[in-house]
Amino acid sequence: MNRTEFIIATAIILFVAFALGWFANWLVHRFIRVSHSDVGELDRMAQELHEAEETRDQAITYLQQREAELTNQLSQTEAELAATMDGLREARQEAEHMRAHIERTSQG
C-alpha cells in the first residue's frame, strides 16, 4: 500500500466515522425532541403531582393528629377502667366484710 492509497483509505474511514456520528446524533435528537404541547402536558402533570403530594402530606398530618387523639383517649379510658375496677374490688371487699359482720351479729 503506497502513500496515496493510505491517505484515501484513511479519508474514507474518517468520512464513514463522521457519517456514523452524524447519523447517531440525528437519531438521538429525533427521539428526544419534545414538542411544545408535550412540554405543556409535562408542566400540567408536574403541577398535579405537586398538588397530590401536598394532599398526601395533609392527609398524613391529619391521620397522625387523629391517631394521637385516639391514643390519648384510649389511655384515659384505660385509666378510668383501672380506677373503676379498683373501686369495684374495694366495694366487693367491703360488701363481703359487711356480710360477714352481719352473719356474726345475727348468730351471736
Biopython code that builds the backbone (N, CA, C, O; Angstrom):
import numpy as np
from Bio.PDB.StructureBuilder import StructureBuilder

atoms = [
    (1, "MET", "N", (0.861, -1.166, 0.000)),
    (1, "MET", "CA", (0.000, 0.000, 0.000)),
    (1, "MET", "C", (0.906, 1.227, 0.000)),
    (1, "MET", "O", (1.733, 1.423, 0.891)),
    (2, "ASN", "N", (0.716, 2.051, -1.044)),
    (2, "ASN", "CA", (1.552, 3.244, -1.126)),
    (2, "ASN", "C", (0.893, 4.386, -0.359)),
    (2, "ASN", "O", (-0.169, 4.237, 0.247)),
    (3, "ARG", "N", (1.550, 5.500, -0.411)),
    (3, "ARG", "CA", (1.124, 6.659, 0.377)),
    (3, "ARG", "C", (-0.234, 7.172, -0.067)),
    (3, "ARG", "O", (-1.043, 7.516, 0.795)),
    (4, "THR", "N", (-0.526, 7.241, -1.313)),
    (4, "THR", "CA", (-1.796, 7.744, -1.826)),
    (4, "THR", "C", (-2.945, 6.831, -1.420)),
    (4, "THR", "O", (-3.997, 7.306, -0.993)),
    (5, "GLU", "N", (-2.750, 5.538, -1.549)),
    (5, "GLU", "CA", (-3.796, 4.592, -1.136)),
    (5, "GLU", "C", (-4.060, 4.692, 0.364)),
    (5, "GLU", "O", (-5.204, 4.600, 0.811)),
    (6, "PHE", "N", (-2.988, 4.881, 1.136)),
    (6, "PHE", "CA", (-3.140, 5.028, 2.584)),
    (6, "PHE", "C", (-3.949, 6.282, 2.932)),
    (6, "PHE", "O", (-4.819, 6.241, 3.801)),
    (7, "ILE", "N", (-3.665, 7.376, 2.261)),
    (7, "ILE", "CA", (-4.391, 8.632, 2.503)),
    (7, "ILE", "C", (-5.856, 8.468, 2.118)),
    (7, "ILE", "O", (-6.740, 8.916, 2.848)),
    (8, "ILE", "N", (-6.123, 7.836, 0.987)),
    (8, "ILE", "CA", (-7.512, 7.634, 0.537)),
    (8, "ILE", "C", (-8.255, 6.716, 1.512)),
    (8, "ILE", "O", (-9.405, 6.993, 1.855)),
    (9, "ALA", "N", (-7.627, 5.640, 1.960)),
    (9, "ALA", "CA", (-8.260, 4.711, 2.909)),
    (9, "ALA", "C", (-8.553, 5.432, 4.224)),
    (9, "ALA", "O", (-9.628, 5.268, 4.802)),
    (10, "THR", "N", (-7.592, 6.231, 4.692)),
    (10, "THR", "CA", (-7.798, 6.993, 5.928)),
    (10, "THR", "C", (-8.928, 7.994, 5.757)),
    (10, "THR", "O", (-9.751, 8.150, 6.659)),
    (11, "ALA", "N", (-8.983, 8.674, 4.618)),
    (11, "ALA", "CA", (-10.055, 9.642, 4.359)),
    (11, "ALA", "C", (-11.407, 8.944, 4.327)),
    (11, "ALA", "O", (-12.384, 9.478, 4.852)),
    (12, "ILE", "N", (-11.483, 7.775, 3.727)),
    (12, "ILE", "CA", (-12.755, 7.037, 3.674)),
    (12, "ILE", "C", (-13.178, 6.603, 5.077)),
    (12, "ILE", "O", (-14.345, 6.724, 5.450)),
    (13, "ILE", "N", (-12.224, 6.101, 5.840)),
    (13, "ILE", "CA", (-12.536, 5.684, 7.222)),
    (13, "ILE", "C", (-13.019, 6.873, 8.046)),
    (13, "ILE", "O", (-13.997, 6.758, 8.784)),
    (14, "LEU", "N", (-12.335, 8.022, 7.926)),
    (14, "LEU", "CA", (-12.752, 9.217, 8.659)),
    (14, "LEU", "C", (-14.122, 9.699, 8.202)),
    (14, "LEU", "O", (-14.935, 10.124, 9.023)),
    (15, "PHE", "N", (-14.388, 9.636, 6.878)),
    (15, "PHE", "CA", (-15.702, 10.052, 6.376)),
    (15, "PHE", "C", (-16.805, 9.130, 6.892)),
    (15, "PHE", "O", (-17.881, 9.597, 7.266)),
    (16, "VAL", "N", (-16.540, 7.822, 6.913)),
    (16, "VAL", "CA", (-17.532, 6.865, 7.443)),
    (16, "VAL", "C", (-17.766, 7.122, 8.919)),
    (16, "VAL", "O", (-18.910, 7.087, 9.371)),
    (17, "ALA", "N", (-16.710, 7.378, 9.685)),
    (17, "ALA", "CA", (-16.851, 7.677, 11.112)),
    (17, "ALA", "C", (-17.661, 8.960, 11.303)),
    (17, "ALA", "O", (-18.528, 9.027, 12.174)),
    (18, "PHE", "N", (-17.373, 9.985, 10.481)),
    (18, "PHE", "CA", (-18.146, 11.235, 10.541)),
    (18, "PHE", "C", (-19.608, 10.975, 10.229)),
    (18, "PHE", "O", (-20.488, 11.475, 10.928)),
    (19, "ALA", "N", (-19.881, 10.192, 9.179)),
    (19, "ALA", "CA", (-21.264, 9.907, 8.776)),
    (19, "ALA", "C", (-22.003, 9.138, 9.874)),
    (19, "ALA", "O", (-23.157, 9.439, 10.179)),
    (20, "LEU", "N", (-21.340, 8.156, 10.460)),
    (20, "LEU", "CA", (-21.966, 7.400, 11.550)),
    (20, "LEU", "C", (-22.240, 8.295, 12.763)),
    (20, "LEU", "O", (-23.297, 8.189, 13.385)),
    (21, "GLY", "N", (-21.301, 9.165, 13.097)),
    (21, "GLY", "CA", (-21.502, 10.098, 14.205)),
    (21, "GLY", "C", (-22.651, 11.049, 13.944)),
    (21, "GLY", "O", (-23.471, 11.314, 14.822)),
    (22, "TRP", "N", (-22.697, 11.565, 12.709)),
    (22, "TRP", "CA", (-23.781, 12.482, 12.354)),
    (22, "TRP", "C", (-25.130, 11.761, 12.409)),
    (22, "TRP", "O", (-26.112, 12.322, 12.897)),
    (23, "PHE", "N", (-25.185, 10.524, 11.911)),
    (23, "PHE", "CA", (-26.425, 9.750, 11.928)),
    (23, "PHE", "C", (-26.850, 9.436, 13.361)),
    (23, "PHE", "O", (-28.035, 9.517, 13.687)),
    (24, "ALA", "N", (-25.896, 9.081, 14.213)),
    (24, "ALA", "CA", (-26.216, 8.805, 15.616)),
    (24, "ALA", "C", (-26.749, 10.066, 16.299)),
    (24, "ALA", "O", (-27.713, 10.003, 17.062)),
    (25, "ASN", "N", (-26.120, 11.204, 16.022)),
    (25, "ASN", "CA", (-26.585, 12.468, 16.589)),
    (25, "ASN", "C", (-27.999, 12.779, 16.117)),
    (25, "ASN", "O", (-28.837, 13.216, 16.905)),
    (26, "TRP", "N", (-28.266, 12.555, 14.830)),
    (26, "TRP", "CA", (-29.602, 12.812, 14.278)),
    (26, "TRP", "C", (-30.642, 11.907, 14.946)),
    (26, "TRP", "O", (-31.742, 12.352, 15.271)),
    (27, "LEU", "N", (-30.284, 10.629, 15.148)),
    (27, "LEU", "CA", (-31.208, 9.696, 15.803)),
    (27, "LEU", "C", (-31.511, 10.119, 17.237)),
    (27, "LEU", "O", (-32.666, 10.110, 17.663)),
    (28, "VAL", "N", (-30.476, 10.484, 17.970)),
    (28, "VAL", "CA", (-30.663, 10.894, 19.364)),
    (28, "VAL", "C", (-31.581, 12.106, 19.436)),
    (28, "VAL", "O", (-32.519, 12.120, 20.232)),
    (29, "HIS", "N", (-31.330, 13.107, 18.629)),
    (29, "HIS", "CA", (-32.168, 14.312, 18.652)),
    (29, "HIS", "C", (-33.572, 14.028, 18.157)),
    (29, "HIS", "O", (-34.528, 14.670, 18.591)),
    (30, "ARG", "N", (-33.701, 13.085, 17.264)),
    (30, "ARG", "CA", (-35.027, 12.720, 16.743)),
    (30, "ARG", "C", (-35.879, 12.100, 17.851)),
    (30, "ARG", "O", (-37.076, 12.373, 17.941)),
    (31, "PHE", "N", (-35.269, 11.275, 18.685)),
    (31, "PHE", "CA", (-36.034, 10.580, 19.724)),
    (31, "PHE", "C", (-36.238, 11.411, 20.983)),
    (31, "PHE", "O", (-37.218, 11.201, 21.699)),
    (32, "ILE", "N", (-35.345, 12.345, 21.271)),
    (32, "ILE", "CA", (-35.507, 13.126, 22.495)),
    (32, "ILE", "C", (-36.156, 14.475, 22.252)),
    (32, "ILE", "O", (-36.315, 15.260, 23.187)),
    (33, "ARG", "N", (-36.532, 14.754, 21.028)),
    (33, "ARG", "CA", (-37.167, 16.030, 20.726)),
    (33, "ARG", "C", (-38.536, 16.074, 21.426)),
    (33, "ARG", "O", (-39.301, 15.111, 21.363)),
    (34, "VAL", "N", (-38.832, 17.185, 22.084)),
    (34, "VAL", "CA", (-40.084, 17.340, 22.811)),
    (34, "VAL", "C", (-40.833, 18.515, 22.204)),
    (34, "VAL", "O", (-40.286, 19.607, 22.055)),
    (35, "SER", "N", (-42.081, 18.279, 21.860)),
    (35, "SER", "CA", (-42.864, 19.370, 21.265)),
    (35, "SER", "C", (-43.398, 20.281, 22.363)),
    (35, "SER", "O", (-43.350, 19.935, 23.544)),
    (36, "HIS", "N", (-43.905, 21.445, 21.972)),
    (36, "HIS", "CA", (-44.422, 22.410, 22.943)),
    (36, "HIS", "C", (-45.655, 21.860, 23.658)),
    (36, "HIS", "O", (-45.847, 22.130, 24.843)),
    (37, "SER", "N", (-46.488, 21.100, 22.961)),
    (37, "SER", "CA", (-47.661, 20.521, 23.624)),
    (37, "SER", "C", (-47.232, 19.492, 24.669)),
    (37, "SER", "O", (-47.859, 19.359, 25.720)),
    (38, "ASP", "N", (-46.149, 18.764, 24.365)),
    (38, "ASP", "CA", (-45.643, 17.807, 25.352)),
    (38, "ASP", "C", (-45.101, 18.529, 26.572)),
    (38, "ASP", "O", (-45.293, 18.071, 27.699)),
    (39, "VAL", "N", (-44.425, 19.650, 26.362)),
    (39, "VAL", "CA", (-43.894, 20.425, 27.485)),
    (39, "VAL", "C", (-45.049, 20.948, 28.342)),
    (39, "VAL", "O", (-44.981, 20.919, 29.571)),
    (40, "GLY", "N", (-46.109, 21.427, 27.686)),
    (40, "GLY", "CA", (-47.277, 21.903, 28.432)),
    (40, "GLY", "C", (-47.913, 20.781, 29.234)),
    (40, "GLY", "O", (-48.319, 20.974, 30.380)),
    (41, "GLU", "N", (-47.996, 19.617, 28.624)),
    (41, "GLU", "CA", (-48.572, 18.471, 29.332)),
    (41, "GLU", "C", (-47.688, 18.047, 30.501)),
    (41, "GLU", "O", (-48.189, 17.692, 31.568)),
    (42, "LEU", "N", (-46.378, 18.086, 30.297)),
    (42, "LEU", "CA", (-45.460, 17.751, 31.384)),
    (42, "LEU", "C", (-45.572, 18.755, 32.534)),
    (42, "LEU", "O", (-45.522, 18.370, 33.702)),
    (43, "ASP", "N", (-45.723, 20.037, 32.206)),
    (43, "ASP", "CA", (-45.912, 21.055, 33.244)),
    (43, "ASP", "C", (-47.199, 20.804, 34.016)),
    (43, "ASP", "O", (-47.223, 20.909, 35.242)),
    (44, "ARG", "N", (-48.269, 20.472, 33.297)),
    (44, "ARG", "CA", (-49.555, 20.192, 33.948)),
    (44, "ARG", "C", (-49.444, 18.965, 34.852)),
    (44, "ARG", "O", (-49.948, 18.961, 35.975)),
    (45, "MET", "N", (-48.787, 17.942, 34.356)),
    (45, "MET", "CA", (-48.608, 16.726, 35.156)),
    (45, "MET", "C", (-47.759, 16.999, 36.391)),
    (45, "MET", "O", (-48.029, 16.460, 37.464)),
    (46, "ALA", "N", (-46.735, 17.834, 36.244)),
    (46, "ALA", "CA", (-45.888, 18.186, 37.384)),
    (46, "ALA", "C", (-46.694, 18.954, 38.431)),
    (46, "ALA", "O", (-46.535, 18.724, 39.630)),
    (47, "GLN", "N", (-47.556, 19.864, 37.980)),
    (47, "GLN", "CA", (-48.407, 20.616, 38.908)),
    (47, "GLN", "C", (-49.375, 19.684, 39.627)),
    (47, "GLN", "O", (-49.565, 19.799, 40.838)),
    (48, "GLU", "N", (-49.987, 18.762, 38.887)),
    (48, "GLU", "CA", (-50.915, 17.816, 39.504)),
    (48, "GLU", "C", (-50.193, 16.914, 40.506)),
    (48, "GLU", "O", (-50.731, 16.597, 41.567)),
    (49, "LEU", "N", (-48.980, 16.508, 40.164)),
    (49, "LEU", "CA", (-48.194, 15.690, 41.082)),
    (49, "LEU", "C", (-47.874, 16.464, 42.349)),
    (49, "LEU", "O", (-47.955, 15.922, 43.451)),
    (50, "HIS", "N", (-47.512, 17.726, 42.195)),
    (50, "HIS", "CA", (-47.225, 18.570, 43.361)),
    (50, "HIS", "C", (-48.462, 18.697, 44.250)),
    (50, "HIS", "O", (-48.366, 18.578, 45.471)),
    (51, "GLU", "N", (-49.625, 18.940, 43.638)),
    (51, "GLU", "CA", (-50.863, 19.054, 44.410)),
    (51, "GLU", "C", (-51.201, 17.737, 45.097)),
    (51, "GLU", "O", (-51.661, 17.732, 46.239)),
    (52, "ALA", "N", (-50.976, 16.622, 44.408)),
    (52, "ALA", "CA", (-51.248, 15.310, 45.008)),
    (52, "ALA", "C", (-50.324, 15.060, 46.204)),
    (52, "ALA", "O", (-50.748, 14.496, 47.213)),
    (53, "GLU", "N", (-49.069, 15.478, 46.087)),
    (53, "GLU", "CA", (-48.134, 15.312, 47.202)),
    (53, "GLU", "C", (-48.554, 16.172, 48.387)),
    (53, "GLU", "O", (-48.466, 15.726, 49.531)),
    (54, "GLU", "N", (-49.009, 17.394, 48.136)),
    (54, "GLU", "CA", (-49.487, 18.249, 49.221)),
    (54, "GLU", "C", (-50.704, 17.634, 49.898)),
    (54, "GLU", "O", (-50.812, 17.638, 51.125)),
    (55, "THR", "N", (-51.618, 17.106, 49.090)),
    (55, "THR", "CA", (-52.808, 16.465, 49.656)),
    (55, "THR", "C", (-52.414, 15.259, 50.495)),
    (55, "THR", "O", (-52.957, 15.040, 51.578)),
    (56, "ARG", "N", (-51.460, 14.474, 49.985)),
    (56, "ARG", "CA", (-50.982, 13.316, 50.739)),
    (56, "ARG", "C", (-50.361, 13.747, 52.060)),
    (56, "ARG", "O", (-50.621, 13.134, 53.096)),
    (57, "ASP", "N", (-49.543, 14.797, 52.036)),
    (57, "ASP", "CA", (-48.916, 15.291, 53.261)),
    (57, "ASP", "C", (-49.958, 15.772, 54.260)),
    (57, "ASP", "O", (-49.830, 15.527, 55.460)),
    (58, "GLN", "N", (-50.998, 16.462, 53.766)),
    (58, "GLN", "CA", (-52.063, 16.912, 54.652)),
    (58, "GLN", "C", (-52.804, 15.726, 55.254)),
    (58, "GLN", "O", (-53.139, 15.736, 56.438)),
    (59, "ALA", "N", (-53.061, 14.704, 54.442)),
    (59, "ALA", "CA", (-53.753, 13.514, 54.940)),
    (59, "ALA", "C", (-52.912, 12.805, 55.992)),
    (59, "ALA", "O", (-53.441, 12.348, 57.005)),
    (60, "ILE", "N", (-51.605, 12.710, 55.757)),
    (60, "ILE", "CA", (-50.727, 12.068, 56.732)),
    (60, "ILE", "C", (-50.721, 12.846, 58.035)),
    (60, "ILE", "O", (-50.779, 12.256, 59.114)),
    (61, "THR", "N", (-50.650, 14.170, 57.941)),
    (61, "THR", "CA", (-50.668, 15.014, 59.143)),
    (61, "THR", "C", (-51.975, 14.830, 59.900)),
    (61, "THR", "O", (-51.973, 14.691, 61.123)),
    (62, "TYR", "N", (-53.098, 14.828, 59.172)),
    (62, "TYR", "CA", (-54.400, 14.641, 59.815)),
    (62, "TYR", "C", (-54.464, 13.282, 60.506)),
    (62, "TYR", "O", (-54.927, 13.183, 61.642)),
    (63, "LEU", "N", (-53.999, 12.233, 59.821)),
    (63, "LEU", "CA", (-54.047, 10.896, 60.412)),
    (63, "LEU", "C", (-53.154, 10.795, 61.644)),
    (63, "LEU", "O", (-53.507, 10.116, 62.608)),
    (64, "GLN", "N", (-52.011, 11.456, 61.624)),
    (64, "GLN", "CA", (-51.129, 11.432, 62.790)),
    (64, "GLN", "C", (-51.779, 12.155, 63.970)),
    (64, "GLN", "O", (-51.695, 11.692, 65.107)),
    (65, "GLN", "N", (-52.428, 13.291, 63.698)),
    (65, "GLN", "CA", (-53.117, 14.014, 64.768)),
    (65, "GLN", "C", (-54.271, 13.177, 65.321)),
    (65, "GLN", "O", (-54.473, 13.096, 66.532)),
    (66, "ARG", "N", (-55.018, 12.563, 64.415)),
    (66, "ARG", "CA", (-56.163, 11.739, 64.826)),
    (66, "ARG", "C", (-55.688, 10.537, 65.633)),
    (66, "ARG", "O", (-56.319, 10.160, 66.621)),
    (67, "GLU", "N", (-54.587, 9.939, 65.219)),
    (67, "GLU", "CA", (-54.038, 8.801, 65.944)),
    (67, "GLU", "C", (-53.601, 9.221, 67.347)),
    (67, "GLU", "O", (-53.828, 8.498, 68.318)),
    (68, "ALA", "N", (-52.970, 10.398, 67.446)),
    (68, "ALA", "CA", (-52.547, 10.899, 68.763)),
    (68, "ALA", "C", (-53.756, 11.149, 69.655)),
    (68, "ALA", "O", (-53.728, 10.824, 70.842)),
    (69, "GLU", "N", (-54.827, 11.728, 69.089)),
    (69, "GLU", "CA", (-56.043, 11.964, 69.870)),
    (69, "GLU", "C", (-56.642, 10.653, 70.352)),
    (69, "GLU", "O", (-57.014, 10.525, 71.519)),
    (70, "LEU", "N", (-56.735, 9.679, 69.453)),
    (70, "LEU", "CA", (-57.326, 8.399, 69.823)),
    (70, "LEU", "C", (-56.468, 7.647, 70.839)),
    (70, "LEU", "O", (-56.995, 6.984, 71.732)),
    (71, "THR", "N", (-55.160, 7.749, 70.703)),
    (71, "THR", "CA", (-54.262, 7.113, 71.670)),
    (71, "THR", "C", (-54.436, 7.753, 73.039)),
    (71, "THR", "O", (-54.465, 7.056, 74.054)),
    (72, "ASN", "N", (-54.552, 9.066, 73.071)),
    (72, "ASN", "CA", (-54.768, 9.779, 74.328)),
    (72, "ASN", "C", (-56.110, 9.375, 74.938)),
    (72, "ASN", "O", (-56.205, 9.116, 76.137)),
    (73, "GLN", "N", (-57.133, 9.325, 74.105)),
    (73, "GLN", "CA", (-58.465, 8.937, 74.582)),
    (73, "GLN", "C", (-58.444, 7.507, 75.111)),
    (73, "GLN", "O", (-59.058, 7.217, 76.138)),
    (74, "LEU", "N", (-57.748, 6.621, 74.421)),
    (74, "LEU", "CA", (-57.650, 5.230, 74.854)),
    (74, "LEU", "C", (-56.943, 5.128, 76.197)),
    (74, "LEU", "O", (-57.382, 4.386, 77.076)),
    (75, "SER", "N", (-55.862, 5.861, 76.359)),
    (75, "SER", "CA", (-55.137, 5.802, 77.637)),
    (75, "SER", "C", (-55.994, 6.369, 78.775)),
    (75, "SER", "O", (-55.952, 5.855, 79.893)),
    (76, "GLN", "N", (-56.768, 7.422, 78.498)),
    (76, "GLN", "CA", (-57.667, 7.955, 79.518)),
    (76, "GLN", "C", (-58.745, 6.927, 79.880)),
    (76, "GLN", "O", (-59.073, 6.742, 81.052)),
    (77, "THR", "N", (-59.284, 6.270, 78.864)),
    (77, "THR", "CA", (-60.319, 5.267, 79.100)),
    (77, "THR", "C", (-59.746, 4.095, 79.881)),
    (77, "THR", "O", (-60.409, 3.571, 80.776)),
    (78, "GLU", "N", (-58.533, 3.678, 79.562)),
    (78, "GLU", "CA", (-57.899, 2.592, 80.307)),
    (78, "GLU", "C", (-57.654, 2.990, 81.754)),
    (78, "GLU", "O", (-57.822, 2.174, 82.661)),
    (79, "ALA", "N", (-57.257, 4.243, 81.977)),
    (79, "ALA", "CA", (-57.041, 4.728, 83.342)),
    (79, "ALA", "C", (-58.362, 4.752, 84.108)),
    (79, "ALA", "O", (-58.408, 4.358, 85.274)),
    (80, "GLU", "N", (-59.435, 5.211, 83.463)),
    (80, "GLU", "CA", (-60.747, 5.220, 84.105)),
    (80, "GLU", "C", (-61.216, 3.799, 84.407)),
    (80, "GLU", "O", (-61.799, 3.546, 85.462)),
    (81, "LEU", "N", (-60.963, 2.875, 83.486)),
    (81, "LEU", "CA", (-61.337, 1.478, 83.695)),
    (81, "LEU", "C", (-60.580, 0.888, 84.874)),
    (81, "LEU", "O", (-61.160, 0.185, 85.701)),
    (82, "ALA", "N", (-59.290, 1.172, 84.951)),
    (82, "ALA", "CA", (-58.493, 0.670, 86.075)),
    (82, "ALA", "C", (-59.011, 1.243, 87.390)),
    (82, "ALA", "O", (-59.117, 0.516, 88.378)),
    (83, "ALA", "N", (-59.336, 2.542, 87.416)),
    (83, "ALA", "CA", (-59.867, 3.161, 88.637)),
    (83, "ALA", "C", (-61.218, 2.549, 88.999)),
    (83, "ALA", "O", (-61.492, 2.301, 90.173)),
    (84, "THR", "N", (-62.058, 2.307, 88.005)),
    (84, "THR", "CA", (-63.374, 1.707, 88.261)),
    (84, "THR", "C", (-63.227, 0.288, 88.782)),
    (84, "THR", "O", (-63.937, -0.108, 89.706)),
    (85, "MET", "N", (-62.311, -0.485, 88.201)),
    (85, "MET", "CA", (-62.086, -1.857, 88.665)),
    (85, "MET", "C", (-61.563, -1.861, 90.098)),
    (85, "MET", "O", (-61.964, -2.708, 90.896)),
    (86, "ASP", "N", (-60.675, -0.929, 90.434)),
    (86, "ASP", "CA", (-60.193, -0.823, 91.813)),
    (86, "ASP", "C", (-61.331, -0.491, 92.764)),
    (86, "ASP", "O", (-61.440, -1.068, 93.846)),
    (87, "GLY", "N", (-62.190, 0.461, 92.343)),
    (87, "GLY", "CA", (-63.335, 0.827, 93.175)),
    (87, "GLY", "C", (-64.292, -0.339, 93.350)),
    (87, "GLY", "O", (-64.801, -0.562, 94.448)),
    (88, "LEU", "N", (-64.544, -1.085, 92.285)),
    (88, "LEU", "CA", (-65.420, -2.247, 92.347)),
    (88, "LEU", "C", (-64.834, -3.322, 93.254)),
    (88, "LEU", "O", (-65.559, -3.941, 94.033)),
    (89, "ARG", "N", (-63.535, -3.545, 93.159)),
    (89, "ARG", "CA", (-62.860, -4.523, 94.005)),
    (89, "ARG", "C", (-63.005, -4.131, 95.474)),
    (89, "ARG", "O", (-63.304, -4.975, 96.319)),
    (90, "GLU", "N", (-62.794, -2.852, 95.777)),
    (90, "GLU", "CA", (-62.937, -2.376, 97.156)),
    (90, "GLU", "C", (-64.381, -2.510, 97.631)),
    (90, "GLU", "O", (-64.630, -2.877, 98.779)),
    (91, "ALA", "N", (-65.349, -2.207, 96.731)),
    (91, "ALA", "CA", (-66.758, -2.318, 97.115)),
    (91, "ALA", "C", (-67.123, -3.778, 97.387)),
    (91, "ALA", "O", (-67.867, -4.061, 98.327)),
    (92, "ARG", "N", (-66.615, -4.699, 96.585)),
    (92, "ARG", "CA", (-66.891, -6.122, 96.830)),
    (92, "ARG", "C", (-66.283, -6.572, 98.146)),
    (92, "ARG", "O", (-66.909, -7.314, 98.904)),
    (93, "GLN", "N", (-65.060, -6.122, 98.419)),
    (93, "GLN", "CA", (-64.427, -6.490, 99.687)),
    (93, "GLN", "C", (-65.220, -5.923, 100.860)),
    (93, "GLN", "O", (-65.416, -6.602, 101.868)),
    (94, "GLU", "N", (-65.673, -4.686, 100.729)),
    (94, "GLU", "CA", (-66.457, -4.063, 101.791)),
    (94, "GLU", "C", (-67.790, -4.785, 101.966)),
    (94, "GLU", "O", (-68.237, -5.007, 103.092)),
    (95, "ALA", "N", (-68.430, -5.155, 100.843)),
    (95, "ALA", "CA", (-69.702, -5.877, 100.934)),
    (95, "ALA", "C", (-69.484, -7.239, 101.579)),
    (95, "ALA", "O", (-70.292, -7.662, 102.405)),
    (96, "GLU", "N", (-68.429, -7.919, 101.226)),
    (96, "GLU", "CA", (-68.120, -9.225, 101.828)),
    (96, "GLU", "C", (-67.844, -9.054, 103.315)),
    (96, "GLU", "O", (-68.285, -9.866, 104.128)),
    (97, "HIS", "N", (-67.126, -8.016, 103.666)),
    (97, "HIS", "CA", (-66.842, -7.725, 105.070)),
    (97, "HIS", "C", (-68.135, -7.440, 105.826)),
    (97, "HIS", "O", (-68.315, -7.904, 106.952)),
    (98, "MET", "N", (-69.038, -6.671, 105.203)),
    (98, "MET", "CA", (-70.318, -6.347, 105.856)),
    (98, "MET", "C", (-71.172, -7.610, 106.007)),
    (98, "MET", "O", (-71.816, -7.792, 107.041)),
    (99, "ARG", "N", (-71.190, -8.491, 104.988)),
    (99, "ARG", "CA", (-71.941, -9.754, 105.081)),
    (99, "ARG", "C", (-71.430, -10.603, 106.231)),
    (99, "ARG", "O", (-72.200, -11.152, 107.018)),
    (100, "ALA", "N", (-70.095, -10.696, 106.307)),
    (100, "ALA", "CA", (-69.506, -11.474, 107.390)),
    (100, "ALA", "C", (-69.861, -10.863, 108.734)),
    (100, "ALA", "O", (-70.150, -11.597, 109.679)),
    (101, "HIS", "N", (-69.849, -9.567, 108.846)),
    (101, "HIS", "CA", (-70.174, -8.887, 110.098)),
    (101, "HIS", "C", (-71.639, -9.109, 110.464)),
    (101, "HIS", "O", (-71.950, -9.347, 111.631)),
    (102, "ILE", "N", (-72.542, -9.036, 109.487)),
    (102, "ILE", "CA", (-73.971, -9.241, 109.739)),
    (102, "ILE", "C", (-74.223, -10.685, 110.165)),
    (102, "ILE", "O", (-75.023, -10.935, 111.066)),
    (103, "GLU", "N", (-73.536, -11.651, 109.512)),
    (103, "GLU", "CA", (-73.717, -13.057, 109.886)),
    (103, "GLU", "C", (-73.225, -13.314, 111.305)),
    (103, "GLU", "O", (-73.833, -14.099, 112.033)),
    (104, "ARG", "N", (-72.144, -12.673, 111.706)),
    (104, "ARG", "CA", (-71.623, -12.848, 113.060)),
    (104, "ARG", "C", (-72.569, -12.252, 114.078)),
    (104, "ARG", "O", (-72.802, -12.842, 115.133)),
    (105, "THR", "N", (-73.125, -11.072, 113.770)),
    (105, "THR", "CA", (-74.039, -10.431, 114.737)),
    (105, "THR", "C", (-75.370, -11.147, 114.776)),
    (105, "THR", "O", (-76.004, -11.166, 115.830)),
    (106, "SER", "N", (-75.829, -11.737, 113.685)),
    (106, "SER", "CA", (-77.117, -12.440, 113.718)),
    (106, "SER", "C", (-76.992, -13.785, 114.407)),
    (106, "SER", "O", (-77.981, -14.278, 114.948)),
    (107, "GLN", "N", (-75.821, -14.397, 114.410)),
    (107, "GLN", "CA", (-75.630, -15.665, 115.062)),
    (107, "GLN", "C", (-75.390, -15.471, 116.563)),
    (107, "GLN", "O", (-75.685, -16.359, 117.362)),
    (108, "GLY", "N", (-74.887, -14.381, 116.917)),
    (108, "GLY", "CA", (-74.500, -14.209, 118.314)),
    (108, "GLY", "C", (-75.459, -13.479, 119.124)),
    (108, "GLY", "O", (-75.232, -13.277, 120.317)),
]
sb = StructureBuilder()
sb.init_structure("model")
sb.init_model(0)
sb.init_chain("A")
sb.init_seg("    ")
for serial, (resi, resn, name, xyz) in enumerate(atoms, 1):
    if name == "N":
        sb.init_residue(resn, " ", resi, " ")
    sb.init_atom(name, np.array(xyz, "f"), 0.0, 1.0, " ", f" {name:<3s}", serial, name[0])
structure = sb.get_structure()
